[in-house]
Amino acid sequence: MSKVVLITGASSGIGKSIAGYLHQRGYIVYGTSRKASISTSEGFQMVQLDVLDPTSIEQAINYILEKENRLDVLINNAGMGITGPIEDTPTKEMRAVFNTNLFGAIDVAKAVLPTMRAQKSGTIINVTSIAGYMGLPYRGMYSATKGALELVTESIRMEVKPFGVQVIAVAPGDFATNIAAGRYHTPVFEESAYKKTYQENLNLMDTHVSEGLAPEVMAKAVYKILQTKQPKGHYKVGGFLEKFSVVLKRVLPDKLYEKLLMNHYKL
């Protein structure tokens, strides 16, 4: 029986790539976005779902269940970026990115769990970020949301395992997508104490994204995880140095690791 997959944030980038890849391999895929009407794109169906709207979440899941009578996989991919010095970034924008990246993912997971528990099977993949393993300068709030989702994944993974449900965090590094266009960028204020270094780091971030891996790499990694009977709780998908930075964070003294990061970001 083909498994039924729900992917949030599937209109572009990593989400769209995962949706298309899984569809080509026989999965029944429903992608979502905030603005999508019910339509077919790239061979898989798109459904409207706003992770900030509980009614929208419920309607999308009910639509899929009415069509398929089951839901086997949730891939929590919808998210947004944010950049800026902590001091200069409006707190309301910080709350907004937490609502999307953390609470939005939690609300969608909560909405699918009753069905998965009743089936005694299911997989939830939370797309986090390698940035969630460390506090990065000028990306601190993004790192915080993804780090929080990593820890929530650990907690819920243990809570639902007795019901036959697997919960996994997959942390991508830099990928060549349009994520930069959807970020909230704190303006580079003329009077800011961070003006020079923040602008330099914005340029560096854009370079990292443009030189990032192809989204298909992430799609292949997710497919491989779904083919694994007993998947791990955490996976990292990215370049060697990105993944190695997580290892260094674990083994190096704090001050030395901080110095390496500051040198990298020219601080």
Secondary structure by P-SEA (a helix, b strand, c coil): cbbbbbbccccccaaaaaaaaaaaaccbbbbbcccccccccccbbbbbbbcccaaaaaaaaaaaaaacccccbbbcccccccccccccccaaaaaaaaacccaaaaaaaaaaaaaaaaaccbbbbbbcccccccccccaaaaaaaaaaaaaaaaaaaaacccccbbbbbbbbcccccccccccccccccccccaaaaaaaaaaaaaaaaaacccaaaaaaaaaaaaaccccccccccccaaaaaaaaaaacccaaaaaaaaaaaacc
